[in-house]
Amino acid sequence: MINISSLVLLFFLFTTLPAPSLAYTHTPWSEELYQYIKTTYGETVQERARTLESLILRETNRPINEKLAKVNHFFNQVRWTSDSLHWGKKNYWQTPLETLIDFKGDCEDIAIAKYTALRVMGVPDEKLAMVYVRIRRQPHMVLAYYPSKDADPLILGSMNKLIMKASKRKDLDSIYEFNSSTLWSTDHRMHKLGKGHPEHIALEDELKQRLQCNRHLLMEHNNGKPVVPFDITEL
């Protein structure tokens, strides 16, 4: 379930990232890391990790529509599960690593994972936005890709798995959008933006600690090198 407080926390999660213009160099994951994943989480998770890294390496230099399609398909295989059933909490914000391991989560977990993968594949931050919407009066989160600043964005959702222009998604009522640098409110046409910066945003230490724990743990098994896209604080 998504509420305004979860939106604010997610925004702060992304604002912990360095400047969006930071260049990215993907370092292949080591076999030691894959063996650690297999030993700790099982062979299925190891194979899933290999598939994701292969996708990142293969698609990074491909046309944007191919990147969007591949990432959208991969993470839409995540089984939707509520936070209360999965974590025993009303709201819980998974790291991308937690999503890969369990391969279940709710809409915001899936959208975060898509955002993270696309960022490490070279998609600029300013072209992506997490979008808090209502669908059939229920809160939901999708990812939007803007070909240009004022374009009708493409929507990567987890309920409707087809990538469609926002203007074609008559079922979505957009409330807020955000990326790593900006939070803004939207009108009902989604792609018309009224930008503004949030005030008094607080980040929960528990989420930061889990992100940092993931980062350091994986680097220990990857020759001390960052493991993308799970090294979210390095985006």
Backbone bond lengths (Angstrom), bond angles and torsions (degrees), N, CA, C in turn:
res aa  C-N    CA-C-N  psi(-1)  N-CA   C-N-CA  omega(-1)  CA-C   N-CA-C  phi
1 M - - - 1.453 - - 1.521 109.03 -
2 I 1.313 117.37 133.95 1.460 122.63 -179.73 1.527 108.98 -106.92
3 N 1.318 116.56 137.18 1.447 121.00 171.52 1.517 108.26 -134.85
4 I 1.324 116.74 -179.25 1.457 120.09 -176.37 1.519 111.43 -62.60
5 S 1.339 117.28 -38.04 1.465 118.82 -180.00 1.518 111.45 -64.18
6 S 1.335 117.08 -35.45 1.464 119.38 178.22 1.516 110.56 -69.39
7 L 1.326 117.12 -36.24 1.458 120.45 176.43 1.522 110.67 -61.12
8 V 1.330 116.58 -45.20 1.457 121.09 -179.91 1.519 110.46 -62.45
9 L 1.334 117.12 -42.82 1.457 119.85 -179.97 1.524 111.15 -65.10
10 L 1.313 116.87 -40.73 1.461 119.60 178.12 1.516 110.92 -63.55
11 F 1.343 116.73 -40.06 1.457 118.98 176.88 1.525 110.36 -59.42
12 F 1.324 116.61 -45.04 1.454 119.39 -178.69 1.524 110.58 -66.53
13 L 1.324 117.39 -32.41 1.459 120.21 175.30 1.518 110.24 -55.97
14 F 1.345 115.63 -46.78 1.455 118.98 -177.58 1.519 112.59 -75.16
15 T 1.335 117.78 -27.53 1.464 118.47 179.21 1.518 112.00 -74.13
16 T 1.330 118.70 -6.04 1.464 119.84 173.62 1.518 111.25 -78.99
17 L 1.320 118.32 -7.09 1.455 121.52 -178.84 1.521 109.79 -81.78
18 P 1.356 117.68 147.85 1.457 120.41 175.20 1.517 112.10 -64.01
19 A 1.324 115.06 179.58 1.457 120.98 -174.87 1.518 111.77 -53.10
20 P 1.379 118.27 136.30 1.448 121.98 -177.68 1.517 113.67 -57.93
21 S 1.321 118.91 -23.55 1.464 121.04 -176.78 1.527 112.97 -78.11
22 L 1.352 116.93 -4.96 1.454 120.66 -178.03 1.518 110.86 -58.23
23 A 1.326 116.86 128.17 1.462 121.15 -178.85 1.520 110.03 -70.38
24 Y 1.330 115.52 152.43 1.451 120.52 -177.83 1.518 110.61 -120.31
25 T 1.309 116.75 134.38 1.454 122.06 172.08 1.516 107.83 -125.17
26 H 1.310 116.59 118.20 1.461 120.24 -177.52 1.521 109.95 -84.63
27 T 1.318 115.93 121.42 1.460 121.43 175.32 1.524 108.69 -96.00
28 P 1.333 118.86 120.34 1.472 120.32 -179.58 1.519 111.12 -53.43
29 W 1.310 115.78 140.96 1.449 121.13 -179.80 1.527 109.26 -70.03
30 S 1.304 116.34 142.68 1.459 121.37 -177.15 1.528 111.12 -79.23
31 E 1.330 115.87 157.93 1.453 120.40 175.95 1.522 111.07 -65.95
32 E 1.333 116.39 -29.71 1.456 119.59 175.60 1.527 110.51 -60.75
33 L 1.342 115.62 -40.67 1.456 119.95 178.58 1.520 110.68 -64.02
34 Y 1.335 116.32 -45.39 1.462 119.17 179.76 1.530 111.08 -61.88
35 Q 1.318 117.20 -38.54 1.456 120.48 178.53 1.524 110.68 -66.48
36 Y 1.333 116.40 -39.04 1.463 120.39 176.27 1.528 110.40 -61.59
37 I 1.328 116.96 -44.71 1.468 120.73 179.42 1.526 110.47 -61.29
38 K 1.325 116.46 -43.06 1.473 120.49 179.93 1.521 110.78 -63.52
39 T 1.326 116.95 -46.41 1.463 121.24 -177.98 1.524 111.73 -65.51
40 T 1.332 116.28 -39.07 1.462 121.31 -174.60 1.520 112.88 -84.08
41 Y 1.348 116.58 -41.49 1.464 120.27 -171.57 1.527 113.98 -116.50
42 G 1.323 117.90 -13.24 1.453 120.08 178.18 1.518 113.36 109.16
43 E 1.325 115.06 162.62 1.462 121.26 -175.90 1.522 112.22 -65.94
44 T 1.335 117.28 -34.33 1.464 119.93 -179.79 1.517 111.14 -61.57
45 V 1.323 117.17 -43.67 1.467 121.22 179.29 1.524 109.94 -66.97
46 Q 1.324 117.30 -38.55 1.466 120.47 177.42 1.527 110.53 -59.58
47 E 1.322 117.02 -47.03 1.463 120.20 179.70 1.523 111.71 -65.03
48 R 1.315 115.77 -35.27 1.462 119.97 177.64 1.524 109.97 -64.97
49 A 1.332 116.71 -40.79 1.460 121.34 178.21 1.526 110.90 -64.48
50 R 1.334 116.83 -41.67 1.469 120.17 177.59 1.529 110.58 -62.00
51 T 1.320 116.23 -40.54 1.462 120.07 179.54 1.518 111.10 -62.91
52 L 1.337 116.13 -42.72 1.462 119.85 -179.75 1.521 111.55 -66.19
53 E 1.324 117.41 -45.07 1.462 118.61 179.65 1.520 110.73 -63.67
54 S 1.326 117.39 -40.28 1.458 121.12 177.90 1.528 110.70 -60.47
55 L 1.321 115.92 -40.77 1.462 120.51 178.64 1.521 110.16 -62.90
56 I 1.334 116.97 -45.60 1.465 121.02 -179.21 1.529 110.60 -60.86
57 L 1.330 117.08 -47.27 1.460 120.88 -177.94 1.522 111.35 -67.57
58 R 1.327 116.74 -39.25 1.458 121.23 -175.59 1.526 112.48 -73.12
59 E 1.339 116.29 -37.18 1.454 119.84 -170.09 1.523 114.28 -98.22
60 T 1.327 118.60 -8.50 1.460 120.82 -173.54 1.522 112.57 -55.62
61 N 1.325 117.51 -39.76 1.470 120.63 -177.10 1.531 112.54 -99.72
62 R 1.315 117.04 11.88 1.461 121.09 178.13 1.531 110.41 -85.82
63 P 1.344 118.34 165.91 1.469 121.60 176.95 1.533 111.12 -57.75
64 I 1.311 115.81 151.62 1.451 121.50 -173.86 1.521 112.40 -58.14
65 N 1.329 118.63 -38.49 1.457 119.97 -178.68 1.525 111.82 -62.81
66 E 1.335 116.63 -32.90 1.454 120.28 177.01 1.522 110.80 -70.54
67 K 1.331 116.57 -41.19 1.464 120.03 176.88 1.526 110.77 -58.76
68 L 1.318 115.22 -49.55 1.458 119.94 -178.70 1.526 111.34 -58.75
69 A 1.327 115.55 -44.91 1.464 119.98 -177.02 1.521 111.54 -64.71
70 K 1.326 117.33 -43.76 1.464 121.09 -176.88 1.525 111.39 -67.85
71 V 1.320 116.39 -45.57 1.459 120.41 -179.95 1.530 110.34 -66.15
72 N 1.314 116.41 -43.02 1.459 121.00 179.30 1.526 110.75 -59.15
73 H 1.322 116.55 -45.49 1.467 120.95 -179.11 1.525 111.30 -65.62
74 F 1.328 116.50 -44.86 1.466 119.49 -176.59 1.531 111.22 -59.96
75 F 1.317 116.92 -50.49 1.459 118.99 -174.53 1.526 113.29 -82.10
76 N 1.322 117.81 -14.73 1.463 118.62 173.33 1.522 111.87 -76.73
77 Q 1.324 116.75 -2.81 1.458 120.05 171.86 1.527 111.72 -82.71
78 V 1.327 117.07 -10.49 1.461 121.56 175.69 1.527 108.90 -62.43
79 R 1.321 117.24 130.91 1.461 121.88 -178.16 1.517 109.53 -78.09
80 W 1.344 115.41 125.35 1.460 119.34 -178.23 1.509 109.92 -69.45
81 T 1.323 115.70 128.51 1.458 123.15 177.82 1.518 108.64 -143.49
82 S 1.291 117.75 137.09 1.463 120.83 179.69 1.522 110.37 -70.74
83 D 1.308 115.71 155.10 1.463 120.50 177.91 1.526 111.23 -61.93
84 S 1.324 117.07 -35.59 1.461 120.01 -178.38 1.523 111.80 -65.67
85 L 1.340 116.92 -38.10 1.458 120.11 178.27 1.525 111.65 -77.44
86 H 1.323 116.17 -38.60 1.460 120.74 -174.62 1.520 111.81 -77.63
87 W 1.342 116.29 -44.92 1.469 120.71 -171.39 1.521 113.74 -118.42
88 G 1.335 116.45 -6.72 1.459 118.62 -176.77 1.505 112.98 71.04
89 K 1.349 117.18 23.88 1.456 122.87 -179.35 1.525 109.15 -132.28
90 K 1.331 115.75 152.22 1.462 119.75 179.15 1.515 110.75 -64.74
91 N 1.329 116.26 -42.50 1.467 121.47 178.96 1.517 109.61 -136.18
92 Y 1.317 116.54 132.83 1.464 121.53 178.03 1.522 107.35 -147.45
93 W 1.337 116.44 131.25 1.451 121.38 -176.93 1.519 109.89 -105.58
94 Q 1.315 116.87 106.50 1.458 121.96 -176.55 1.518 111.84 -73.92
95 T 1.325 115.56 143.88 1.451 119.90 167.32 1.524 107.63 -75.88
96 P 1.337 118.62 159.22 1.464 120.30 176.64 1.527 112.58 -56.62
97 L 1.330 117.23 -33.45 1.462 119.66 179.01 1.521 110.99 -65.92
98 E 1.331 117.23 -43.15 1.465 120.10 177.85 1.520 111.07 -61.17
99 T 1.319 116.80 -37.05 1.459 120.23 178.04 1.521 110.73 -65.45
100 L 1.328 117.57 -42.44 1.458 120.49 -179.96 1.529 111.21 -65.49
101 I 1.319 117.59 -40.67 1.458 121.58 -176.08 1.529 111.24 -65.73
102 D 1.322 117.01 -54.71 1.466 120.44 -177.27 1.526 112.43 -82.35
103 F 1.324 115.74 -26.54 1.463 124.02 -175.51 1.521 111.31 52.49
104 K 1.315 114.42 39.91 1.449 121.55 170.75 1.518 107.85 -147.97
105 G 1.311 116.26 152.40 1.451 121.21 -177.41 1.509 109.22 171.50
106 D 1.322 116.52 -178.04 1.455 118.92 178.28 1.523 110.23 -103.04
107 C 1.322 116.30 -172.03 1.463 120.69 -169.11 1.519 112.88 -62.73
108 E 1.353 117.90 -37.11 1.458 117.91 -178.84 1.516 111.59 -70.77
109 D 1.337 117.38 -33.53 1.465 121.29 176.99 1.527 110.30 -63.53
110 I 1.313 116.27 -42.10 1.463 121.19 -179.96 1.529 110.55 -67.75
111 A 1.331 116.73 -41.88 1.465 120.37 179.55 1.527 111.26 -65.49
112 I 1.340 117.80 -40.02 1.461 121.15 177.56 1.524 110.22 -61.63
113 A 1.328 116.80 -44.03 1.463 120.37 -179.17 1.537 111.14 -62.81
114 K 1.315 116.78 -41.13 1.471 120.34 177.73 1.525 110.51 -63.44
115 Y 1.336 115.98 -47.00 1.460 120.93 179.56 1.525 110.70 -56.35
116 T 1.328 115.87 -48.09 1.456 120.83 -176.30 1.519 111.35 -62.64
117 A 1.334 117.12 -45.96 1.459 120.74 -179.69 1.530 111.27 -61.86
118 L 1.318 117.10 -43.72 1.466 120.06 -179.08 1.521 111.76 -66.76
119 R 1.337 117.23 -35.50 1.456 119.21 177.67 1.525 111.20 -62.92
120 V 1.330 117.24 -43.36 1.458 118.49 -178.91 1.527 111.65 -74.06
121 M 1.328 117.22 -13.00 1.461 121.36 175.56 1.520 111.16 -91.93
122 G 1.330 116.68 9.17 1.451 120.99 171.87 1.511 116.61 96.54
123 V 1.334 118.39 6.87 1.462 119.73 178.68 1.525 108.45 -78.64
124 P 1.331 119.00 123.91 1.469 121.21 -176.54 1.523 112.03 -62.59
125 D 1.314 115.38 144.76 1.453 121.41 -179.90 1.514 112.44 -56.35
126 E 1.339 116.32 -39.29 1.460 119.42 -175.89 1.525 113.05 -67.96
127 K 1.325 117.67 -12.79 1.462 121.07 177.62 1.531 112.91 -93.39
128 L 1.330 116.21 -3.16 1.459 120.62 -177.88 1.523 110.38 -119.71
129 A 1.315 115.58 148.21 1.462 120.34 175.89 1.521 109.42 -151.96
130 M 1.330 114.79 135.26 1.449 120.33 168.57 1.520 106.47 -79.25
131 V 1.318 116.82 134.17 1.463 120.19 -175.05 1.529 110.11 -122.50
132 Y 1.327 115.14 118.45 1.461 121.56 174.59 1.517 107.27 -86.65
133 V 1.316 116.60 119.89 1.461 121.79 -175.43 1.525 109.84 -130.06
134 R 1.317 114.66 171.83 1.456 121.29 165.61 1.522 107.65 -117.57
135 I 1.313 115.61 135.37 1.450 121.58 177.56 1.522 107.39 -129.24
136 R 1.307 114.87 118.69 1.471 120.91 -172.39 1.532 110.44 51.86
137 R 1.335 115.15 42.71 1.460 125.44 176.84 1.529 113.22 69.44
138 Q 1.311 117.43 8.12 1.456 120.87 178.62 1.532 110.21 -105.85
139 P 1.341 118.99 140.51 1.467 121.06 178.61 1.516 111.32 -66.55
140 H 1.318 116.28 144.02 1.465 121.77 -176.00 1.521 108.17 -155.63
141 M 1.315 117.81 158.92 1.462 122.93 177.78 1.518 109.53 -129.62
142 V 1.329 116.72 133.62 1.452 122.44 175.97 1.528 108.64 -131.03
143 L 1.310 116.33 170.32 1.465 122.22 174.48 1.520 108.58 -110.23
144 A 1.332 116.03 137.08 1.468 121.36 178.61 1.520 109.98 -114.77
145 Y 1.318 115.76 141.44 1.469 121.89 173.50 1.517 108.28 -117.51
146 Y 1.343 115.86 124.41 1.461 122.46 179.87 1.532 110.09 -103.14
147 P 1.328 119.22 110.12 1.473 120.55 176.11 1.526 111.82 -58.56
148 S 1.328 116.65 -33.74 1.460 123.10 174.64 1.527 107.42 -147.49
149 K 1.318 116.19 170.00 1.461 121.33 -171.37 1.520 113.35 -54.12
150 D 1.316 117.32 -45.51 1.459 120.84 -174.57 1.521 112.77 -105.21
151 A 1.325 117.01 16.65 1.465 120.54 -177.19 1.523 111.53 -74.68
152 D 1.311 115.13 159.97 1.455 122.67 169.41 1.533 105.91 -73.45
153 P 1.331 118.99 110.85 1.473 119.89 -171.06 1.521 113.03 -72.76
154 L 1.311 114.97 157.82 1.448 122.02 171.22 1.518 108.50 -88.42
155 I 1.323 116.76 137.45 1.455 121.84 -176.33 1.524 110.14 -106.95
156 L 1.335 115.37 125.20 1.458 122.48 175.69 1.524 106.62 -106.98
157 G 1.318 115.99 100.34 1.456 120.81 -176.94 1.511 112.10 -107.66
158 S 1.331 115.49 172.90 1.457 120.54 178.52 1.524 112.48 -115.08
159 M 1.322 117.85 -11.35 1.462 120.57 173.32 1.526 108.93 -91.06
160 N 1.327 116.77 -57.93 1.463 121.69 167.69 1.517 106.00 -90.41
161 K 1.313 117.57 110.92 1.460 121.64 -170.59 1.526 113.25 -84.98
162 L 1.334 118.05 -4.81 1.457 121.22 177.38 1.524 110.10 -79.12
163 I 1.326 117.30 138.79 1.462 120.95 174.10 1.525 107.68 -80.13
164 M 1.318 116.05 119.25 1.458 121.15 -175.86 1.523 110.29 -135.75
165 K 1.326 116.14 155.77 1.454 120.06 173.27 1.528 109.25 -66.40
166 A 1.329 115.05 146.58 1.460 120.03 -178.71 1.523 111.53 -58.21
167 S 1.324 116.89 -35.90 1.463 120.30 -178.65 1.525 112.47 -64.97
168 K 1.330 116.42 -19.21 1.465 121.08 178.72 1.524 112.19 -91.16
169 R 1.332 116.38 -12.30 1.466 120.48 -179.15 1.533 109.07 -91.89
170 K 1.299 115.76 75.49 1.457 121.06 -178.42 1.528 112.12 -67.69
171 D 1.333 116.36 -14.34 1.462 120.65 -178.85 1.523 112.89 -81.90
172 L 1.333 116.96 -10.71 1.460 120.38 -175.88 1.519 111.64 -99.90
173 D 1.311 115.61 133.16 1.463 122.12 173.63 1.519 107.18 -115.75
174 S 1.316 116.69 103.09 1.463 121.77 -173.20 1.524 111.53 -76.68
175 I 1.354 115.21 136.57 1.464 120.98 -179.17 1.528 110.95 -112.56
176 Y 1.335 116.36 -54.92 1.457 121.62 -179.25 1.521 110.03 -138.23
177 E 1.324 115.27 154.69 1.460 122.40 171.36 1.522 108.05 -133.14
178 F 1.325 115.94 152.40 1.451 119.29 176.56 1.520 110.07 -159.26
179 N 1.336 114.68 155.31 1.462 121.83 169.72 1.526 106.71 -136.62
180 S 1.312 117.73 -158.16 1.460 119.30 -172.43 1.527 113.79 -73.75
181 S 1.323 117.53 -8.77 1.459 118.72 -176.21 1.517 114.33 -124.94
182 T 1.327 118.49 -17.66 1.458 120.37 -170.91 1.523 111.36 -145.31
183 L 1.314 115.39 143.66 1.464 122.74 168.92 1.509 106.78 -119.22
184 W 1.327 117.55 132.04 1.452 119.13 179.27 1.518 110.48 -143.67
185 S 1.327 114.98 155.64 1.457 120.77 176.78 1.519 108.79 -91.82
186 T 1.315 115.84 155.37 1.457 120.40 -178.52 1.514 109.93 -127.05
187 D 1.315 114.96 161.37 1.457 117.65 172.64 1.527 108.19 -94.94
188 H 1.296 117.49 -172.35 1.459 120.92 -173.79 1.524 112.95 -68.81
189 R 1.305 117.62 -13.74 1.469 119.90 179.56 1.522 112.32 -93.18
190 M 1.283 116.85 8.17 1.463 125.63 171.91 1.514 114.48 60.82
191 H 1.346 118.52 -52.59 1.451 119.46 -172.14 1.523 112.32 -85.78
192 K 1.310 118.35 0.37 1.461 121.12 172.89 1.519 107.49 -96.52
193 L 1.323 116.66 114.82 1.458 120.32 -168.37 1.529 112.55 -108.39
194 G 1.319 115.09 140.40 1.450 120.87 171.59 1.514 106.39 -118.86
195 K 1.307 117.50 97.75 1.466 119.75 -169.63 1.527 112.28 -78.55
196 G 1.316 114.42 149.00 1.452 121.55 177.15 1.512 108.74 -166.42
197 H 1.312 117.32 159.17 1.457 121.15 -178.69 1.520 110.09 -106.54
198 P 1.320 117.73 135.81 1.463 120.40 -179.57 1.519 111.19 -71.32
199 E 1.304 116.13 156.17 1.456 121.60 177.08 1.524 109.91 -118.34
200 H 1.317 115.52 152.61 1.463 122.28 173.62 1.531 111.82 55.83
201 I 1.325 116.39 54.06 1.458 121.16 177.97 1.523 109.19 -96.01
202 A 1.310 117.40 130.90 1.464 121.89 -179.54 1.520 109.78 -117.29
203 L 1.309 116.35 137.88 1.464 121.94 178.91 1.518 110.35 -101.38
204 E 1.303 117.41 131.06 1.457 121.12 178.50 1.524 109.80 -74.13
205 D 1.334 115.81 126.06 1.463 121.34 -177.24 1.523 111.98 -60.24
206 E 1.323 117.09 -32.35 1.467 120.23 -176.71 1.524 111.45 -61.34
207 L 1.342 117.22 -40.53 1.458 120.18 179.97 1.528 110.28 -68.66
208 K 1.320 117.41 -43.00 1.462 120.64 178.09 1.524 111.00 -59.69
209 Q 1.325 115.79 -40.42 1.459 119.25 -179.38 1.524 111.42 -64.72
210 R 1.330 117.23 -39.28 1.464 119.61 179.03 1.523 111.30 -67.59
211 L 1.329 116.54 -38.74 1.469 119.76 177.86 1.522 110.56 -63.40
212 Q 1.326 116.18 -45.21 1.460 119.87 179.57 1.526 111.16 -66.27
213 C 1.327 116.86 -37.94 1.453 120.72 178.68 1.520 110.56 -62.16
214 N 1.338 116.58 -45.20 1.468 120.93 176.96 1.523 110.30 -57.99
215 R 1.322 115.31 -45.06 1.456 120.72 -176.09 1.523 111.65 -60.63
216 H 1.319 116.04 -51.47 1.460 119.71 -176.35 1.524 112.21 -70.75
217 L 1.330 116.86 -37.91 1.457 120.56 -179.58 1.523 111.66 -61.61
218 L 1.318 116.83 -47.09 1.462 120.46 -178.21 1.524 111.69 -69.37
219 M 1.327 117.15 -38.34 1.460 119.99 179.03 1.523 111.31 -61.98
220 E 1.330 116.48 -34.12 1.466 120.35 178.49 1.525 112.06 -59.05
221 H 1.322 116.44 -29.93 1.461 121.47 -177.55 1.531 111.95 -104.79
222 N 1.334 116.87 11.31 1.461 121.05 -179.63 1.529 110.31 -128.92
223 N 1.315 116.00 41.81 1.469 122.48 179.35 1.524 112.73 55.91
224 G 1.330 115.88 31.92 1.451 120.98 177.67 1.516 114.87 74.99
225 K 1.333 117.31 9.32 1.468 121.27 -177.06 1.529 110.31 -101.20
226 P 1.346 117.32 150.27 1.459 120.64 -179.97 1.527 111.62 -59.86
227 V 1.307 116.15 146.19 1.458 122.57 178.46 1.516 107.85 -111.47
228 V 1.309 117.43 103.91 1.459 120.98 179.36 1.532 108.41 -95.80
229 P 1.345 117.14 147.63 1.454 127.75 7.30 1.524 115.21 -92.12
230 F 1.324 118.10 15.57 1.456 119.78 -175.54 1.511 112.72 -83.05
231 D 1.319 117.73 -12.26 1.446 122.11 178.88 1.522 108.89 -85.11
232 I 1.316 115.71 61.67 1.458 121.30 -166.86 1.522 113.27 -62.01
233 T 1.336 117.91 -29.86 1.457 120.05 -179.80 1.514 112.03 -72.11
234 E 1.330 118.56 -5.55 1.449 122.19 180.00 1.522 112.57 -103.18
235 L 1.330 118.37 2.35 1.470 119.14 -177.29 1.526 111.34 -67.81
